[in-house]
Amino acid sequence: MAKTLHSKRHRRLAELLTERRKQAGLTQAAVARALGRHQPFIANIENGDRRLDVVEFLVLAEIIGFDPYEVMREIASIKPE
């Protein structure tokens, strides 16, 4: 299996998370505070430098307020490299 960090799917996931956060009117710092983390944690996710596990993804969806299934369907539609 090819590495997934920096793959097309991973890059698109980072873009979608950034888009959803901005649409919700939240800053990286606000999301980080809700997670009990520091702002660079969110920056690393949005820059594609940090991978998320499923549970972290679901927590982000709850905090930001987006449908995780919708995002996953879009990611799944991208052909793997």
C-alpha angles and dihedrals in degrees: 000000000000120000112269100205107104092007120138090260093049093048091050091049090054090049093049093049090051092047093049092048092051092045088054089053093241128140124221087248092055093051091046091051090051088053094045090242137113124265095252088064090065092040090055091052093048092046090053092243095117129052121221127218120220095260093051089049091053092048090051090050090053094047095045094037105235134132107260091199092057091052092046092051090054092048091047090053091063112095111242117246 
